[in-house]
Amino acid sequence: MSDRRRILSIDGGGIKGVFPIAFLARVESELQLKAIGRYFDLIAGTSVGGIIALGLGLGLTARELQEFFISNGSEIFPSEFPGLTTLRLIVGRDRYRAERFRQALDEAFGTRKLGESKTRLLIPSFDATRGDIHIYKTAHAERLSTDYKIDAVDVALSTAAAPTYLPVFDSVSGVTFVDGALYANNPVALAVVEAVSLLKWTPDEIDVLSIGCTEQADCFAPRGHRFLFWARRALDSAMLGQSRAALGMAMHLTGRDNGKDNVVRVNRVVERGRFSLNGTKHIRQLQGLGVGEARHQVSALRDRFFACEASQFVPFYST
């Protein structure tokens, strides 16, 4: 077993999550790994990244999860302009999508609980009832005594309830959840803070693999009508700013100021408008980008992250 602690962090991004899972599936195949999740001590994921994190923690291979998204993506994320929210509500499209989403997750995860994960997990969501952040965690510390009992499907629905794309998720406890991407689309900083503060891992022993869902090449210097410009760019700039800040914090906490380079970021810059959160007609292109990126990265990642499996995770509480 390695004497280093390895963290995997996966961004949110709707159907663009095919990019990171295709990347991981290709690495898994190239290195002939049984299941890539076994090689990490902590996995964090938001929204679609949270679904991937749950799947890997529960023992699914990256190849199985890739097939899950390719097979179900067109029904869960049908291609349409997100501004059609009102029309979707009238015709019941959101209800159908939510039901199909749950059905697909039921098929993938069954009745398993978060506490059945073989790897420590950190899954951001947002508590709309209290107007506060909510982070699902496995029982990797003594005080984490509640989340491990929750169905994995409910955790997935909570982290992925993206506004205008899917309805909010009303839990059995009466709490309403929406997508964790509202504040942590890139959860890498949360993962490193968890590692350093709660798990007491020293920064020097941590290696982080952070994977995005592609990034648009864009310029945020206002042009033309300022209101229209920012109406189109505000969300993109907020998400990019959050991701940059999260990466910077993760690098700082793992020793960048002392010359350490413990965070590896894998992402692909693409032209503006090429992919969207629900652009399922480009699934195969996203898969191809992930496969191509893995081909270029696998040699550099092999010894750092995949030389041996992580130490066995023994939770404080079990289901």
C-alpha positions in Angstrom: 0.0 0.0 0.0 1.1 3.6 -0.7 2.3 5.8 2.2 0.6 8.7 0.4 -3.1 9.8 0.5 -4.8 10.1 -2.9 -7.9 12.2 -3.5 -10.1 12.2 -6.6 -12.3 15.2 -7.2 -14.9 15.4 -10.0 -16.7 18.6 -11.1 -20.4 19.0 -12.0 -21.5 19.5 -15.5 -24.6 17.7 -16.6 -24.1 15.4 -19.5 -20.6 16.8 -19.9 -19.8 14.4 -17.1 -19.2 11.9 -19.9 -15.8 13.6 -20.3 -14.4 12.7 -16.8 -16.0 9.3 -16.7 -14.7 8.4 -20.2 -11.3 9.6 -19.0 -11.4 7.4 -16.0 -12.8 4.4 -17.9 -9.9 4.7 -20.4 -7.3 4.9 -17.6 -8.9 1.9 -15.9 -8.7 -0.1 -19.2 -5.2 1.0 -20.1 -3.8 0.1 -16.7 -6.0 -3.0 -16.4 -7.4 -1.9 -13.1 -10.3 -3.9 -11.6 -12.1 -0.8 -10.4 -10.4 2.6 -10.4 -12.2 3.8 -7.2 -10.1 1.4 -5.1 -7.0 3.5 -5.7 -8.3 6.6 -3.9 -8.5 7.3 -0.1 -11.2 10.0 -0.6 -13.5 10.8 -3.6 -15.4 14.1 -3.9 -17.9 14.9 -6.6 -20.7 17.5 -7.2 -23.8 16.9 -9.3 -22.9 14.5 -12.1 -19.5 14.3 -10.4 -21.3 13.2 -7.2 -23.0 10.4 -9.1 -19.7 9.2 -10.4 -18.2 9.4 -6.9 -21.0 7.4 -5.5 -20.7 4.8 -8.2 -17.0 4.4 -7.7 -17.4 4.2 -4.0 -20.0 1.5 -4.2 -17.6 -0.6 -6.3 -18.8 0.1 -9.9 -16.1 0.3 -12.5 -15.6 3.5 -14.5 -16.5 1.5 -17.6 -19.8 0.5 -16.0 -20.5 4.2 -15.1 -19.6 5.3 -18.6 -22.1 2.9 -20.1 -24.7 4.2 -17.5 -24.4 7.8 -18.8 -24.2 6.9 -22.5 -27.3 4.6 -22.2 -29.4 6.9 -20.1 -28.2 10.4 -20.9 -30.6 11.2 -23.7 -33.6 10.5 -21.5 -32.3 12.2 -18.4 -30.9 15.2 -20.2 -33.0 15.6 -23.4 -31.5 18.3 -25.6 -33.5 21.5 -25.4 -33.0 25.2 -24.6 -32.9 25.6 -20.7 -35.1 28.7 -21.0 -38.1 26.4 -21.8 -38.5 25.6 -18.1 -42.1 26.9 -18.0 -43.2 24.9 -21.0 -41.6 21.8 -19.6 -43.6 22.3 -16.4 -46.8 22.7 -18.4 -46.3 19.5 -20.4 -44.9 17.5 -17.4 -41.4 17.1 -18.9 -39.6 17.8 -15.7 -41.7 15.2 -13.9 -41.0 12.6 -16.5 -37.3 13.5 -16.5 -37.1 13.2 -12.7 -38.9 9.8 -12.7 -36.6 8.5 -15.4 -33.6 9.8 -13.5 -34.6 8.0 -10.4 -35.4 4.8 -12.3 -31.9 4.9 -13.8 -30.3 5.5 -10.5 -32.3 2.7 -8.9 -31.0 0.4 -11.6 -27.4 1.5 -10.9 -27.3 1.7 -7.1 -30.3 -0.4 -6.0 -31.1 0.0 -2.3 -27.5 0.5 -1.2 -26.7 3.2 1.4 -24.1 5.8 1.4 -22.4 3.9 4.2 -21.8 0.9 2.0 -19.1 2.8 0.1 -15.7 1.2 0.2 -14.1 4.6 -0.1 -14.5 7.9 1.9 -17.0 10.1 0.0 -17.8 13.8 0.1 -20.8 14.9 -2.0 -22.0 18.6 -1.9 -25.7 19.6 -2.1 -27.6 22.7 -1.1 -30.3 22.7 1.6 -33.0 25.0 0.1 -35.2 24.7 3.2 -32.6 26.3 5.4 -30.7 28.2 2.7 -27.5 26.6 3.7 -24.9 24.2 2.3 -25.2 20.5 2.9 -22.3 18.0 2.4 -23.0 14.3 2.5 -20.2 12.3 4.0 -19.4 8.7 4.7 -18.7 7.8 8.4 -15.0 8.6 8.1 -15.0 10.5 11.5 -16.7 9.7 14.7 -19.0 12.7 14.5 -20.3 11.7 11.1 -23.1 9.5 12.4 -26.1 10.3 10.2 -25.4 10.4 6.5 -24.2 6.9 6.2 -27.8 5.6 6.7 -29.1 7.5 3.6 -29.9 5.8 0.4 -27.3 6.4 -2.3 -30.0 7.2 -4.8 -31.3 10.0 -2.5 -27.8 11.4 -2.2 -27.4 11.4 -6.0 -30.8 13.1 -6.5 -29.9 15.7 -3.9 -26.5 16.7 -5.4 -27.8 16.7 -9.0 -31.1 18.6 -8.8 -29.8 21.3 -11.2 -32.2 24.4 -11.3 -34.1 24.7 -14.7 -33.0 21.2 -15.6 -34.4 18.9 -12.9 -37.0 19.5 -10.1 -35.8 20.1 -6.6 -35.4 16.9 -4.5 -37.8 16.7 -1.5 -36.3 14.2 0.9 -38.3 11.9 3.2 -37.2 14.0 6.1 -38.9 17.1 4.6 -35.8 18.9 3.5 -35.6 20.3 0.0 -32.3 19.9 -1.8 -30.9 21.5 -5.0 -27.7 21.0 -6.9 -24.5 21.3 -5.0 -23.0 23.2 -8.0 -24.7 26.4 -6.6 -21.6 26.8 -4.4 -19.1 24.0 -5.1 -19.3 22.9 -8.8 -15.6 22.1 -8.4 -15.4 20.4 -4.9 -11.6 20.0 -4.8 -11.1 22.6 -2.1 -13.8 21.0 0.1 -12.0 17.6 -0.4 -8.6 19.0 0.6 -10.0 20.9 3.6 -11.7 17.6 4.7 -8.4 15.7 4.4 -6.3 18.3 6.3 -8.8 19.3 9.0 -11.0 16.3 9.7 -8.9 13.4 8.6 -5.7 15.0 9.9 -3.7 14.1 6.8 -0.5 16.2 6.4 -0.4 18.3 3.2 2.9 16.8 2.1 1.4 13.3 1.9 -1.6 14.2 -0.3 -1.9 13.8 -4.0 -5.0 15.2 -5.7 -6.5 14.3 -9.1 -9.1 16.9 -10.0 -11.1 16.4 -13.2 -13.4 18.9 -14.9 -16.2 18.5 -17.4 -14.6 20.7 -20.1 -14.2 24.4 -20.0 -15.3 27.0 -22.6 -12.7 29.3 -24.1 -14.1 32.8 -23.5 -13.4 36.4 -22.8 -15.2 38.1 -19.9 -14.2 41.7 -20.9 -17.7 43.3 -21.6 -18.5 43.9 -25.2 -21.5 45.6 -26.7 -24.6 46.0 -24.5 -23.3 45.4 -21.0 -26.6 44.0 -19.6 -27.0 41.5 -22.5 -23.4 40.6 -22.2 -23.5 39.8 -18.5 -26.9 38.1 -18.9 -25.2 35.6 -21.1 -21.9 35.4 -19.2 -22.8 35.8 -15.5 -23.3 32.1 -14.8 -20.3 31.0 -16.8 -18.0 33.6 -15.0 -19.3 32.6 -11.6 -18.7 28.9 -12.2 -15.3 29.6 -13.7 -14.4 31.8 -10.7 -15.5 29.2 -8.2 -13.4 26.6 -9.9 -10.3 28.7 -10.1 -10.7 29.7 -6.4 -11.2 26.1 -5.4 -8.1 24.9 -7.3 -6.0 27.7 -5.9 -7.1 26.9 -2.3 -6.4 23.2 -2.8 -2.9 24.0 -4.2 -2.2 26.4 -1.4 -3.3 23.9 1.3 -1.2 21.1 -0.2 2.0 23.1 -0.2 2.3 25.2 -3.4 3.9 28.0 -1.4 6.6 25.6 -0.3 7.3 24.4 -3.8 5.0 21.4 -3.8 2.9 20.4 -6.8 0.4 18.0 -5.3 -2.7 18.8 -7.4 -3.1 17.5 -10.9 -5.9 19.2 -12.9 -7.4 17.4 -15.9 -9.7 19.3 -18.1 -10.1 20.3 -21.7 -10.7 23.8 -23.1 -13.3 23.8 -25.9 -14.8 26.5 -28.1 -17.8 28.4 -26.7 -21.1 26.7 -27.3 -19.7 23.3 -28.3 -21.1 21.5 -25.4 -24.0 22.2 -22.9 -25.3 20.7 -19.7 -28.0 18.8 -21.6 -26.5 18.6 -25.1 -26.8 14.8 -25.5 -26.2 14.9 -29.2 -22.5 15.4 -28.4 -22.2 12.4 -26.0 -19.8 10.6 -28.3 -17.7 13.6 -28.9 -17.4 14.1 -25.1 -16.4 10.4 -24.8 -13.8 10.9 -27.5 -12.3 13.9 -25.7 -12.1 11.9 -22.5 -10.4 9.0 -24.2 -8.0 11.2 -26.0 -7.1 13.1 -22.8 -6.5 9.8 -21.0 -4.1 8.7 -23.7 -1.9 11.7 -23.1 -2.1 11.6 -19.3 -2.0 8.0 -18.3 1.8 7.6 -18.3 2.2 10.6 -16.0 -0.6 9.4 -13.7 0.4 5.8 -13.5 3.0 5.8 -10.7 1.5 8.7 -8.9 -2.0 7.5 -8.5 -2.3 3.9 -9.6 0.8 2.0 -8.5 -1.2 0.2 -5.8 -4.7 0.2 -4.2 -5.5 2.5 -1.3 -5.5 1.3 2.2 -8.8 -0.3 3.3 -11.4 2.2 4.5 -12.9 1.2 7.9 -15.8 3.5 8.7 -16.8 4.4 12.3 -20.3 3.2 11.7 -21.7 0.5 9.3 -25.1 -0.1 7.8 
